[in-house]
């Protein structure tokens, strides 16, 4: 029988752990679950919980979309 792995909803203080790679990619996988990185809170949120929160809160979704766009635009400026 397969062992069930613990998949917490949130992981805090990510930049001080081995999971800090999520800061550069915006997400990472931990115990088989995908996690989204929140730079403001320095926290990983399990993807299903993150998407549920976005679906319930239109303002949060708009803010997230704007922040991601700004992040990618600043990264592109560094390339050229």
mmCIF file of the N, C-alpha and C atoms, coordinates in Angstrom:
data_MODEL
# 
_entry.id   MODEL 
# 
loop_
_atom_site.group_PDB 
_atom_site.id 
_atom_site.type_symbol 
_atom_site.label_atom_id 
_atom_site.label_alt_id 
_atom_site.label_comp_id 
_atom_site.label_asym_id 
_atom_site.label_entity_id 
_atom_site.label_seq_id 
_atom_site.pdbx_PDB_ins_code 
_atom_site.Cartn_x 
_atom_site.Cartn_y 
_atom_site.Cartn_z 
_atom_site.occupancy 
_atom_site.B_iso_or_equiv 
_atom_site.pdbx_formal_charge 
_atom_site.auth_seq_id 
_atom_site.auth_comp_id 
_atom_site.auth_asym_id 
_atom_site.auth_atom_id 
_atom_site.pdbx_PDB_model_num 
ATOM 1   N N  . UNK A 1 1  ? 0.836   -1.180 0.000   1.00 0.00 ? 1  UNK A N  1 
ATOM 2   C CA . UNK A 1 1  ? 0.000   0.000  0.000   1.00 0.00 ? 1  UNK A CA 1 
ATOM 3   C C  . UNK A 1 1  ? 0.886   1.251  0.000   1.00 0.00 ? 1  UNK A C  1 
ATOM 4   N N  . UNK A 1 2  ? 0.457   2.248  -0.735  1.00 0.00 ? 2  UNK A N  1 
ATOM 5   C CA . UNK A 1 2  ? 1.233   3.482  -0.882  1.00 0.00 ? 2  UNK A CA 1 
ATOM 6   C C  . UNK A 1 2  ? 1.113   4.367  0.359   1.00 0.00 ? 2  UNK A C  1 
ATOM 7   N N  . UNK A 1 3  ? 2.205   4.963  0.717   1.00 0.00 ? 3  UNK A N  1 
ATOM 8   C CA . UNK A 1 3  ? 2.235   5.872  1.859   1.00 0.00 ? 3  UNK A CA 1 
ATOM 9   C C  . UNK A 1 3  ? 1.727   7.252  1.419   1.00 0.00 ? 3  UNK A C  1 
ATOM 10  N N  . UNK A 1 4  ? 0.804   7.834  2.174   1.00 0.00 ? 4  UNK A N  1 
ATOM 11  C CA . UNK A 1 4  ? 0.273   9.159  1.872   1.00 0.00 ? 4  UNK A CA 1 
ATOM 12  C C  . UNK A 1 4  ? 1.270   10.221 2.328   1.00 0.00 ? 4  UNK A C  1 
ATOM 13  N N  . UNK A 1 5  ? 1.662   11.111 1.456   1.00 0.00 ? 5  UNK A N  1 
ATOM 14  C CA . UNK A 1 5  ? 2.611   12.165 1.809   1.00 0.00 ? 5  UNK A CA 1 
ATOM 15  C C  . UNK A 1 5  ? 1.874   13.383 2.336   1.00 0.00 ? 5  UNK A C  1 
ATOM 16  N N  . UNK A 1 6  ? 2.501   14.040 3.305   1.00 0.00 ? 6  UNK A N  1 
ATOM 17  C CA . UNK A 1 6  ? 1.938   15.247 3.896   1.00 0.00 ? 6  UNK A CA 1 
ATOM 18  C C  . UNK A 1 6  ? 2.137   16.422 2.939   1.00 0.00 ? 6  UNK A C  1 
ATOM 19  N N  . UNK A 1 7  ? 1.045   17.082 2.569   1.00 0.00 ? 7  UNK A N  1 
ATOM 20  C CA . UNK A 1 7  ? 1.088   18.223 1.659   1.00 0.00 ? 7  UNK A CA 1 
ATOM 21  C C  . UNK A 1 7  ? 0.431   19.416 2.355   1.00 0.00 ? 7  UNK A C  1 
ATOM 22  N N  . UNK A 1 8  ? 1.218   20.233 3.059   1.00 0.00 ? 8  UNK A N  1 
ATOM 23  C CA . UNK A 1 8  ? 0.640   21.358 3.797   1.00 0.00 ? 8  UNK A CA 1 
ATOM 24  C C  . UNK A 1 8  ? 0.019   22.393 2.843   1.00 0.00 ? 8  UNK A C  1 
ATOM 25  N N  . UNK A 1 9  ? -0.962  23.140 3.343   1.00 0.00 ? 9  UNK A N  1 
ATOM 26  C CA . UNK A 1 9  ? -1.581  24.187 2.527   1.00 0.00 ? 9  UNK A CA 1 
ATOM 27  C C  . UNK A 1 9  ? -0.617  25.329 2.259   1.00 0.00 ? 9  UNK A C  1 
ATOM 28  N N  . UNK A 1 10 ? 0.175   25.692 3.276   1.00 0.00 ? 10 UNK A N  1 
ATOM 29  C CA . UNK A 1 10 ? 1.108   26.810 3.145   1.00 0.00 ? 10 UNK A CA 1 
ATOM 30  C C  . UNK A 1 10 ? 2.452   26.477 3.799   1.00 0.00 ? 10 UNK A C  1 
ATOM 31  N N  . UNK A 1 11 ? 3.513   27.043 3.233   1.00 0.00 ? 11 UNK A N  1 
ATOM 32  C CA . UNK A 1 11 ? 4.850   26.914 3.802   1.00 0.00 ? 11 UNK A CA 1 
ATOM 33  C C  . UNK A 1 11 ? 5.399   28.335 3.929   1.00 0.00 ? 11 UNK A C  1 
ATOM 34  N N  . UNK A 1 12 ? 5.771   28.727 5.133   1.00 0.00 ? 12 UNK A N  1 
ATOM 35  C CA . UNK A 1 12 ? 6.199   30.102 5.410   1.00 0.00 ? 12 UNK A CA 1 
ATOM 36  C C  . UNK A 1 12 ? 7.722   30.230 5.424   1.00 0.00 ? 12 UNK A C  1 
ATOM 37  N N  . UNK A 1 13 ? 8.215   31.464 5.276   1.00 0.00 ? 13 UNK A N  1 
ATOM 38  C CA . UNK A 1 13 ? 9.646   31.806 5.326   1.00 0.00 ? 13 UNK A CA 1 
ATOM 39  C C  . UNK A 1 13 ? 10.461  30.978 4.331   1.00 0.00 ? 13 UNK A C  1 
ATOM 40  N N  . UNK A 1 14 ? 9.993   30.954 3.112   1.00 0.00 ? 14 UNK A N  1 
ATOM 41  C CA . UNK A 1 14 ? 10.582  30.117 2.065   1.00 0.00 ? 14 UNK A CA 1 
ATOM 42  C C  . UNK A 1 14 ? 11.997  30.554 1.698   1.00 0.00 ? 14 UNK A C  1 
ATOM 43  N N  . UNK A 1 15 ? 12.273  31.844 1.710   1.00 0.00 ? 15 UNK A N  1 
ATOM 44  C CA . UNK A 1 15 ? 13.578  32.314 1.249   1.00 0.00 ? 15 UNK A CA 1 
ATOM 45  C C  . UNK A 1 15 ? 14.723  31.857 2.155   1.00 0.00 ? 15 UNK A C  1 
ATOM 46  N N  . UNK A 1 16 ? 14.415  31.321 3.310   1.00 0.00 ? 16 UNK A N  1 
ATOM 47  C CA . UNK A 1 16 ? 15.443  30.852 4.238   1.00 0.00 ? 16 UNK A CA 1 
ATOM 48  C C  . UNK A 1 16 ? 15.589  29.323 4.219   1.00 0.00 ? 16 UNK A C  1 
ATOM 49  N N  . UNK A 1 17 ? 14.988  28.665 3.226   1.00 0.00 ? 17 UNK A N  1 
ATOM 50  C CA . UNK A 1 17 ? 15.021  27.209 3.150   1.00 0.00 ? 17 UNK A CA 1 
ATOM 51  C C  . UNK A 1 17 ? 15.535  26.747 1.790   1.00 0.00 ? 17 UNK A C  1 
ATOM 52  N N  . UNK A 1 18 ? 15.576  25.437 1.617   1.00 0.00 ? 18 UNK A N  1 
ATOM 53  C CA . UNK A 1 18 ? 15.969  24.862 0.332   1.00 0.00 ? 18 UNK A CA 1 
ATOM 54  C C  . UNK A 1 18 ? 14.923  25.145 -0.740  1.00 0.00 ? 18 UNK A C  1 
ATOM 55  N N  . UNK A 1 19 ? 13.711  25.509 -0.340  1.00 0.00 ? 19 UNK A N  1 
ATOM 56  C CA . UNK A 1 19 ? 12.652  25.792 -1.300  1.00 0.00 ? 19 UNK A CA 1 
ATOM 57  C C  . UNK A 1 19 ? 12.746  27.206 -1.874  1.00 0.00 ? 19 UNK A C  1 
ATOM 58  N N  . UNK A 1 20 ? 13.821  27.919 -1.545  1.00 0.00 ? 20 UNK A N  1 
ATOM 59  C CA . UNK A 1 20 ? 13.976  29.298 -2.022  1.00 0.00 ? 20 UNK A CA 1 
ATOM 60  C C  . UNK A 1 20 ? 14.086  29.371 -3.546  1.00 0.00 ? 20 UNK A C  1 
ATOM 61  N N  . UNK A 1 21 ? 14.320  28.250 -4.210  1.00 0.00 ? 21 UNK A N  1 
ATOM 62  C CA . UNK A 1 21 ? 14.353  28.240 -5.673  1.00 0.00 ? 21 UNK A CA 1 
ATOM 63  C C  . UNK A 1 21 ? 13.012  28.715 -6.236  1.00 0.00 ? 21 UNK A C  1 
ATOM 64  N N  . UNK A 1 22 ? 11.941  28.587 -5.470  1.00 0.00 ? 22 UNK A N  1 
ATOM 65  C CA . UNK A 1 22 ? 10.621  29.045 -5.907  1.00 0.00 ? 22 UNK A CA 1 
ATOM 66  C C  . UNK A 1 22 ? 10.598  30.551 -6.139  1.00 0.00 ? 22 UNK A C  1 
ATOM 67  N N  . UNK A 1 23 ? 11.490  31.290 -5.478  1.00 0.00 ? 23 UNK A N  1 
ATOM 68  C CA . UNK A 1 23 ? 11.554  32.742 -5.682  1.00 0.00 ? 23 UNK A CA 1 
ATOM 69  C C  . UNK A 1 23 ? 11.882  33.079 -7.130  1.00 0.00 ? 23 UNK A C  1 
ATOM 70  N N  . UNK A 1 24 ? 12.670  32.246 -7.774  1.00 0.00 ? 24 UNK A N  1 
ATOM 71  C CA . UNK A 1 24 ? 13.103  32.519 -9.140  1.00 0.00 ? 24 UNK A CA 1 
ATOM 72  C C  . UNK A 1 24 ? 12.124  31.993 -10.185 1.00 0.00 ? 24 UNK A C  1 
ATOM 73  N N  . UNK A 1 25 ? 11.436  30.910 -9.881  1.00 0.00 ? 25 UNK A N  1 
ATOM 74  C CA . UNK A 1 25 ? 10.532  30.286 -10.838 1.00 0.00 ? 25 UNK A CA 1 
ATOM 75  C C  . UNK A 1 25 ? 9.074   30.642 -10.590 1.00 0.00 ? 25 UNK A C  1 
ATOM 76  N N  . UNK A 1 26 ? 8.744   31.119 -9.386  1.00 0.00 ? 26 UNK A N  1 
ATOM 77  C CA . UNK A 1 26 ? 7.362   31.461 -9.075  1.00 0.00 ? 26 UNK A CA 1 
ATOM 78  C C  . UNK A 1 26 ? 6.559   30.290 -8.555  1.00 0.00 ? 26 UNK A C  1 
ATOM 79  N N  . UNK A 1 27 ? 7.158   29.115 -8.580  1.00 0.00 ? 27 UNK A N  1 
ATOM 80  C CA . UNK A 1 27 ? 6.476   27.923 -8.082  1.00 0.00 ? 27 UNK A CA 1 
ATOM 81  C C  . UNK A 1 27 ? 7.489   26.806 -7.875  1.00 0.00 ? 27 UNK A C  1 
ATOM 82  N N  . UNK A 1 28 ? 7.069   25.777 -7.170  1.00 0.00 ? 28 UNK A N  1 
ATOM 83  C CA . UNK A 1 28 ? 7.902   24.590 -7.008  1.00 0.00 ? 28 UNK A CA 1 
ATOM 84  C C  . UNK A 1 28 ? 7.008   23.416 -6.621  1.00 0.00 ? 28 UNK A C  1 
ATOM 85  N N  . UNK A 1 29 ? 7.586   22.235 -6.664  1.00 0.00 ? 29 UNK A N  1 
ATOM 86  C CA . UNK A 1 29 ? 6.866   21.025 -6.282  1.00 0.00 ? 29 UNK A CA 1 
ATOM 87  C C  . UNK A 1 29 ? 7.459   20.491 -4.984  1.00 0.00 ? 29 UNK A C  1 
ATOM 88  N N  . UNK A 1 30 ? 6.577   20.150 -4.038  1.00 0.00 ? 30 UNK A N  1 
ATOM 89  C CA . UNK A 1 30 ? 6.997   19.618 -2.743  1.00 0.00 ? 30 UNK A CA 1 
ATOM 90  C C  . UNK A 1 30 ? 6.075   18.464 -2.395  1.00 0.00 ? 30 UNK A C  1 
ATOM 91  N N  . UNK A 1 31 ? 6.637   17.305 -2.130  1.00 0.00 ? 31 UNK A N  1 
ATOM 92  C CA . UNK A 1 31 ? 5.873   16.087 -1.827  1.00 0.00 ? 31 UNK A CA 1 
ATOM 93  C C  . UNK A 1 31 ? 4.804   15.803 -2.872  1.00 0.00 ? 31 UNK A C  1 
ATOM 94  N N  . UNK A 1 32 ? 5.119   16.077 -4.137  1.00 0.00 ? 32 UNK A N  1 
ATOM 95  C CA . UNK A 1 32 ? 4.214   15.760 -5.233  1.00 0.00 ? 32 UNK A CA 1 
ATOM 96  C C  . UNK A 1 32 ? 3.128   16.791 -5.481  1.00 0.00 ? 32 UNK A C  1 
ATOM 97  N N  . UNK A 1 33 ? 3.105   17.870 -4.729  1.00 0.00 ? 33 UNK A N  1 
ATOM 98  C CA . UNK A 1 33 ? 2.097   18.921 -4.913  1.00 0.00 ? 33 UNK A CA 1 
ATOM 99  C C  . UNK A 1 33 ? 2.771   20.190 -5.442  1.00 0.00 ? 33 UNK A C  1 
ATOM 100 N N  . UNK A 1 34 ? 2.086   20.878 -6.328  1.00 0.00 ? 34 UNK A N  1 
ATOM 101 C CA . UNK A 1 34 ? 2.587   22.127 -6.888  1.00 0.00 ? 34 UNK A CA 1 
ATOM 102 C C  . UNK A 1 34 ? 2.251   23.272 -5.936  1.00 0.00 ? 34 UNK A C  1 
ATOM 103 N N  . UNK A 1 35 ? 3.231   24.161 -5.688  1.00 0.00 ? 35 UNK A N  1 
ATOM 104 C CA . UNK A 1 35 ? 3.062   25.303 -4.800  1.00 0.00 ? 35 UNK A CA 1 
ATOM 105 C C  . UNK A 1 35 ? 3.379   26.591 -5.541  1.00 0.00 ? 35 UNK A C  1 
ATOM 106 N N  . UNK A 1 36 ? 2.589   27.626 -5.279  1.00 0.00 ? 36 UNK A N  1 
ATOM 107 C CA . UNK A 1 36 ? 2.772   28.954 -5.867  1.00 0.00 ? 36 UNK A CA 1 
ATOM 108 C C  . UNK A 1 36 ? 3.494   29.842 -4.859  1.00 0.00 ? 36 UNK A C  1 
ATOM 109 N N  . UNK A 1 37 ? 4.476   30.622 -5.323  1.00 0.00 ? 37 UNK A N  1 
ATOM 110 C CA . UNK A 1 37 ? 5.257   31.486 -4.443  1.00 0.00 ? 37 UNK A CA 1 
ATOM 111 C C  . UNK A 1 37 ? 4.659   32.883 -4.376  1.00 0.00 ? 37 UNK A C  1 
ATOM 112 N N  . UNK A 1 38 ? 4.476   33.404 -3.183  1.00 0.00 ? 38 UNK A N  1 
ATOM 113 C CA . UNK A 1 38 ? 4.022   34.770 -2.936  1.00 0.00 ? 38 UNK A CA 1 
ATOM 114 C C  . UNK A 1 38 ? 5.203   35.550 -2.367  1.00 0.00 ? 38 UNK A C  1 
ATOM 115 N N  . UNK A 1 39 ? 5.759   36.457 -3.175  1.00 0.00 ? 39 UNK A N  1 
ATOM 116 C CA . UNK A 1 39 ? 6.966   37.193 -2.776  1.00 0.00 ? 39 UNK A CA 1 
ATOM 117 C C  . UNK A 1 39 ? 6.708   38.161 -1.632  1.00 0.00 ? 39 UNK A C  1 
ATOM 118 N N  . UNK A 1 40 ? 5.519   38.737 -1.571  1.00 0.00 ? 40 UNK A N  1 
ATOM 119 C CA . UNK A 1 40 ? 5.217   39.711 -0.517  1.00 0.00 ? 40 UNK A CA 1 
ATOM 120 C C  . UNK A 1 40 ? 5.214   39.040 0.852   1.00 0.00 ? 40 UNK A C  1 
ATOM 121 N N  . UNK A 1 41 ? 4.593   37.862 0.939   1.00 0.00 ? 41 UNK A N  1 
ATOM 122 C CA . UNK A 1 41 ? 4.497   37.148 2.216   1.00 0.00 ? 41 UNK A CA 1 
ATOM 123 C C  . UNK A 1 41 ? 5.635   36.147 2.414   1.00 0.00 ? 41 UNK A C  1 
ATOM 124 N N  . UNK A 1 42 ? 6.484   35.950 1.391   1.00 0.00 ? 42 UNK A N  1 
ATOM 125 C CA . UNK A 1 42 ? 7.560   34.950 1.433   1.00 0.00 ? 42 UNK A CA 1 
ATOM 126 C C  . UNK A 1 42 ? 6.986   33.594 1.844   1.00 0.00 ? 42 UNK A C  1 
ATOM 127 N N  . UNK A 1 43 ? 5.990   33.155 1.062   1.00 0.00 ? 43 UNK A N  1 
ATOM 128 C CA . UNK A 1 43 ? 5.228   31.960 1.421   1.00 0.00 ? 43 UNK A CA 1 
ATOM 129 C C  . UNK A 1 43 ? 4.873   31.174 0.165   1.00 0.00 ? 43 UNK A C  1 
ATOM 130 N N  . UNK A 1 44 ? 4.819   29.859 0.317   1.00 0.00 ? 44 UNK A N  1 
ATOM 131 C CA . UNK A 1 44 ? 4.322   28.981 -0.733  1.00 0.00 ? 44 UNK A CA 1 
ATOM 132 C C  . UNK A 1 44 ? 2.904   28.558 -0.368  1.00 0.00 ? 44 UNK A C  1 
ATOM 133 N N  . UNK A 1 45 ? 2.003   28.612 -1.347  1.00 0.00 ? 45 UNK A N  1 
ATOM 134 C CA . UNK A 1 45 ? 0.628   28.160 -1.152  1.00 0.00 ? 45 UNK A CA 1 
ATOM 135 C C  . UNK A 1 45 ? 0.358   27.039 -2.136  1.00 0.00 ? 45 UNK A C  1 
ATOM 136 N N  . UNK A 1 46 ? -0.216  25.946 -1.646  1.00 0.00 ? 46 UNK A N  1 
ATOM 137 C CA . UNK A 1 46 ? -0.530  24.818 -2.526  1.00 0.00 ? 46 UNK A CA 1 
ATOM 138 C C  . UNK A 1 46 ? -1.420  25.316 -3.662  1.00 0.00 ? 46 UNK A C  1 
ATOM 139 N N  . UNK A 1 47 ? -1.163  24.867 -4.880  1.00 0.00 ? 47 UNK A N  1 
ATOM 140 C CA . UNK A 1 47 ? -1.797  25.404 -6.081  1.00 0.00 ? 47 UNK A CA 1 
ATOM 141 C C  . UNK A 1 47 ? -3.321  25.310 -6.040  1.00 0.00 ? 47 UNK A C  1 
ATOM 142 N N  . UNK A 1 48 ? -3.883  24.220 -5.548  1.00 0.00 ? 48 UNK A N  1 
ATOM 143 C CA . UNK A 1 48 ? -5.342  24.103 -5.514  1.00 0.00 ? 48 UNK A CA 1 
ATOM 144 C C  . UNK A 1 48 ? -5.956  25.129 -4.566  1.00 0.00 ? 48 UNK A C  1 
ATOM 145 N N  . UNK A 1 49 ? -5.301  25.394 -3.447  1.00 0.00 ? 49 UNK A N  1 
ATOM 146 C CA . UNK A 1 49 ? -5.769  26.410 -2.497  1.00 0.00 ? 49 UNK A CA 1 
ATOM 147 C C  . UNK A 1 49 ? -5.622  27.802 -3.118  1.00 0.00 ? 49 UNK A C  1 
ATOM 148 N N  . UNK A 1 50 ? -4.502  28.043 -3.795  1.00 0.00 ? 50 UNK A N  1 
ATOM 149 C CA . UNK A 1 50 ? -4.257  29.334 -4.439  1.00 0.00 ? 50 UNK A CA 1 
ATOM 150 C C  . UNK A 1 50 ? -5.327  29.634 -5.494  1.00 0.00 ? 50 UNK A C  1 
ATOM 151 N N  . UNK A 1 51 ? -5.629  28.661 -6.340  1.00 0.00 ? 51 UNK A N  1 
ATOM 152 C CA . UNK A 1 51 ? -6.640  28.855 -7.388  1.00 0.00 ? 51 UNK A CA 1 
ATOM 153 C C  . UNK A 1 51 ? -8.030  29.044 -6.797  1.00 0.00 ? 51 UNK A C  1 
ATOM 154 N N  . UNK A 1 52 ? -8.329  28.352 -5.728  1.00 0.00 ? 52 UNK A N  1 
ATOM 155 C CA . UNK A 1 52 ? -9.611  28.521 -5.050  1.00 0.00 ? 52 UNK A CA 1 
ATOM 156 C C  . UNK A 1 52 ? -9.748  29.940 -4.496  1.00 0.00 ? 52 UNK A C  1 
ATOM 157 N N  . UNK A 1 53 ? -8.669  30.457 -3.896  1.00 0.00 ? 53 UNK A N  1 
ATOM 158 C CA . UNK A 1 53 ? -8.684  31.827 -3.365  1.00 0.00 ? 53 UNK A CA 1 
ATOM 159 C C  . UNK A 1 53 ? -8.874  32.846 -4.482  1.00 0.00 ? 53 UNK A C  1 
ATOM 160 N N  . UNK A 1 54 ? -8.223  32.628 -5.630  1.00 0.00 ? 54 UNK A N  1 
ATOM 161 C CA . UNK A 1 54 ? -8.382  33.542 -6.761  1.00 0.00 ? 54 UNK A CA 1 
ATOM 162 C C  . UNK A 1 54 ? -9.808  33.514 -7.295  1.00 0.00 ? 54 UNK A C  1 
ATOM 163 N N  . UNK A 1 55 ? -10.408 32.335 -7.346  1.00 0.00 ? 55 UNK A N  1 
ATOM 164 C CA . UNK A 1 55 ? -11.775 32.211 -7.850  1.00 0.00 ? 55 UNK A CA 1 
ATOM 165 C C  . UNK A 1 55 ? -12.771 32.912 -6.924  1.00 0.00 ? 55 UNK A C  1 
ATOM 166 N N  . UNK A 1 56 ? -12.503 32.925 -5.628  1.00 0.00 ? 56 UNK A N  1 
ATOM 167 C CA . UNK A 1 56 ? -13.420 33.524 -4.668  1.00 0.00 ? 56 UNK A CA 1 
ATOM 168 C C  . UNK A 1 56 ? -13.231 35.039 -4.541  1.00 0.00 ? 56 UNK A C  1 
ATOM 169 N N  . UNK A 1 57 ? -12.053 35.546 -4.871  1.00 0.00 ? 57 UNK A N  1 
ATOM 170 C CA . UNK A 1 57 ? -11.750 36.955 -4.637  1.00 0.00 ? 57 UNK A CA 1 
ATOM 171 C C  . UNK A 1 57 ? -11.270 37.609 -5.928  1.00 0.00 ? 57 UNK A C  1 
ATOM 172 N N  . UNK A 1 58 ? -12.145 38.341 -6.596  1.00 0.00 ? 58 UNK A N  1 
ATOM 173 C CA . UNK A 1 58 ? -11.829 38.979 -7.875  1.00 0.00 ? 58 UNK A CA 1 
ATOM 174 C C  . UNK A 1 58 ? -10.699 40.008 -7.732  1.00 0.00 ? 58 UNK A C  1 
ATOM 175 N N  . UNK A 1 59 ? -10.699 40.779 -6.651  1.00 0.00 ? 59 UNK A N  1 
ATOM 176 C CA . UNK A 1 59 ? -9.664  41.793 -6.436  1.00 0.00 ? 59 UNK A CA 1 
ATOM 177 C C  . UNK A 1 59 ? -8.286  41.147 -6.281  1.00 0.00 ? 59 UNK A C  1 
ATOM 178 N N  . UNK A 1 60 ? -8.227  40.050 -5.534  1.00 0.00 ? 60 UNK A N  1 
ATOM 179 C CA . UNK A 1 60 ? -6.971  39.321 -5.364  1.00 0.00 ? 60 UNK A CA 1 
ATOM 180 C C  . UNK A 1 60 ? -6.472  38.797 -6.700  1.00 0.00 ? 60 UNK A C  1 
ATOM 181 N N  . UNK A 1 61 ? -7.378  38.285 -7.524  1.00 0.00 ? 61 UNK A N  1 
ATOM 182 C CA . UNK A 1 61 ? -7.001  37.772 -8.839  1.00 0.00 ? 61 UNK A CA 1 
ATOM 183 C C  . UNK A 1 61 ? -6.452  38.885 -9.725  1.00 0.00 ? 61 UNK A C  1 
ATOM 184 N N  . UNK A 1 62 ? -7.101  40.047 -9.709  1.00 0.00 ? 62 UNK A N  1 
ATOM 185 C CA . UNK A 1 62 ? -6.626  41.174 -10.518 1.00 0.00 ? 62 UNK A CA 1 
ATOM 186 C C  . UNK A 1 62 ? -5.265  41.665 -10.035 1.00 0.00 ? 62 UNK A C  1 
ATOM 187 N N  . UNK A 1 63 ? -5.092  41.755 -8.716  1.00 0.00 ? 63 UNK A N  1 
ATOM 188 C CA . UNK A 1 63 ? -3.811  42.179 -8.159  1.00 0.00 ? 63 UNK A CA 1 
ATOM 189 C C  . UNK A 1 63 ? -2.698  41.202 -8.521  1.00 0.00 ? 63 UNK A C  1 
ATOM 190 N N  . UNK A 1 64 ? -3.006  39.914 -8.457  1.00 0.00 ? 64 UNK A N  1 
ATOM 191 C CA . UNK A 1 64 ? -2.007  38.891 -8.790  1.00 0.00 ? 64 UNK A CA 1 
ATOM 192 C C  . UNK A 1 64 ? -1.618  38.981 -10.265 1.00 0.00 ? 64 UNK A C  1 
ATOM 193 N N  . UNK A 1 65 ? -2.599  39.145 -11.117 1.00 0.00 ? 65 UNK A N  1 
ATOM 194 C CA . UNK A 1 65 ? -2.322  39.238 -12.551 1.00 0.00 ? 65 UNK A CA 1 
ATOM 195 C C  . UNK A 1 65 ? -1.431  40.446 -12.852 1.00 0.00 ? 65 UNK A C  1 
ATOM 196 N N  . UNK A 1 66 ? -1.726  41.577 -12.223 1.00 0.00 ? 66 UNK A N  1 
ATOM 197 C CA . UNK A 1 66 ? -0.937  42.792 -12.428 1.00 0.00 ? 66 UNK A CA 1 
ATOM 198 C C  . UNK A 1 66 ? 0.499   42.612 -11.912 1.00 0.00 ? 66 UNK A C  1 
ATOM 199 N N  . UNK A 1 67 ? 0.655   42.015 -10.742 1.00 0.00 ? 67 UNK A N  1 
ATOM 200 C CA . UNK A 1 67 ? 1.988   41.796 -10.167 1.00 0.00 ? 67 UNK A CA 1 
ATOM 201 C C  . UNK A 1 67 ? 2.815   40.850 -11.033 1.00 0.00 ? 67 UNK A C  1 
ATOM 202 N N  . UNK A 1 68 ? 2.187   39.793 -11.545 1.00 0.00 ? 68 UNK A N  1 
ATOM 203 C CA . UNK A 1 68 ? 2.909   38.848 -12.409 1.00 0.00 ? 68 UNK A CA 1 
ATOM 204 C C  . UNK A 1 68 ? 3.355   39.528 -13.703 1.00 0.00 ? 68 UNK A C  1 
ATOM 205 N N  . UNK A 1 69 ? 2.478   40.358 -14.266 1.00 0.00 ? 69 UNK A N  1 
ATOM 206 C CA . UNK A 1 69 ? 2.837   41.054 -15.504 1.00 0.00 ? 69 UNK A CA 1 
ATOM 207 C C  . UNK A 1 69 ? 4.019   41.987 -15.269 1.00 0.00 ? 69 UNK A C  1 
ATOM 208 N N  . UNK A 1 70 ? 3.994   42.733 -14.166 1.00 0.00 ? 70 UNK A N  1 
ATOM 209 C CA . UNK A 1 70 ? 5.100   43.634 -13.845 1.00 0.00 ? 70 UNK A CA 1 
ATOM 210 C C  . UNK A 1 70 ? 6.392   42.860 -13.618 1.00 0.00 ? 70 UNK A C  1 
ATOM 211 N N  . UNK A 1 71 ? 6.296   41.724 -12.964 1.00 0.00 ? 71 UNK A N  1 
ATOM 212 C CA . UNK A 1 71 ? 7.482   40.900 -12.702 1.00 0.00 ? 71 UNK A CA 1 
ATOM 213 C C  . UNK A 1 71 ? 8.110   40.406 -14.006 1.00 0.00 ? 71 UNK A C  1 
ATOM 214 N N  . UNK A 1 72 ? 7.279   39.908 -14.913 1.00 0.00 ? 72 UNK A N  1 
ATOM 215 C CA . UNK A 1 72 ? 7.804   39.395 -16.172 1.00 0.00 ? 72 UNK A CA 1 
ATOM 216 C C  . UNK A 1 72 ? 8.343   40.513 -17.063 1.00 0.00 ? 72 UNK A C  1 
ATOM 217 N N  . UNK A 1 73 ? 7.708   41.694 -17.022 1.00 0.00 ? 73 UNK A N  1 
ATOM 218 C CA . UNK A 1 73 ? 8.205   42.815 -17.812 1.00 0.00 ? 73 UNK A CA 1 
ATOM 219 C C  . UNK A 1 73 ? 9.579   43.263 -17.300 1.00 0.00 ? 73 UNK A C  1 
ATOM 220 N N  . UNK A 1 74 ? 9.752   43.286 -15.978 1.00 0.00 ? 74 UNK A N  1 
ATOM 221 C CA . UNK A 1 74 ? 11.055  43.681 -15.438 1.00 0.00 ? 74 UNK A CA 1 
ATOM 222 C C  . UNK A 1 74 ? 12.112  42.647 -15.762 1.00 0.00 ? 74 UNK A C  1 
ATOM 223 N N  . UNK A 1 75 ? 11.742  41.373 -15.786 1.00 0.00 ? 75 UNK A N  1 
ATOM 224 C CA . UNK A 1 75 ? 12.699  40.325 -16.139 1.00 0.00 ? 75 UNK A CA 1 
ATOM 225 C C  . UNK A 1 75 ? 13.116  40.447 -17.603 1.00 0.00 ? 75 UNK A C  1 
ATOM 226 N N  . UNK A 1 76 ? 12.185  40.820 -18.474 1.00 0.00 ? 76 UNK A N  1 
ATOM 227 C CA . UNK A 1 76 ? 12.503  40.972 -19.892 1.00 0.00 ? 76 UNK A CA 1 
ATOM 228 C C  . UNK A 1 76 ? 13.460  42.134 -20.115 1.00 0.00 ? 76 UNK A C  1 
ATOM 229 N N  . UNK A 1 77 ? 13.304  43.209 -19.353 1.00 0.00 ? 77 UNK A N  1 
ATOM 230 C CA . UNK A 1 77 ? 14.204  44.356 -19.492 1.00 0.00 ? 77 UNK A CA 1 
ATOM 231 C C  . UNK A 1 77 ? 15.637  43.958 -19.185 1.00 0.00 ? 77 UNK A C  1 
ATOM 232 N N  . UNK A 1 78 ? 15.804  43.038 -18.233 1.00 0.00 ? 78 UNK A N  1 
ATOM 233 C CA . UNK A 1 78 ? 17.142  42.587 -17.877 1.00 0.00 ? 78 UNK A CA 1 
ATOM 234 C C  . UNK A 1 78 ? 17.780  41.741 -18.980 1.00 0.00 ? 78 UNK A C  1 
ATOM 235 N N  . UNK A 1 79 ? 16.954  41.138 -19.829 1.00 0.00 ? 79 UNK A N  1 
ATOM 236 C CA . UNK A 1 79 ? 17.488  40.295 -20.902 1.00 0.00 ? 79 UNK A CA 1 
ATOM 237 C C  . UNK A 1 79 ? 18.100  41.116 -22.024 1.00 0.00 ? 79 UNK A C  1 
ATOM 238 N N  . UNK A 1 80 ? 17.541  42.278 -22.261 1.00 0.00 ? 80 UNK A N  1 
ATOM 239 C CA . UNK A 1 80 ? 17.993  43.080 -23.397 1.00 0.00 ? 80 UNK A CA 1 
ATOM 240 C C  . UNK A 1 80 ? 18.800  44.218 -22.927 1.00 0.00 ? 80 UNK A C  1 
# 
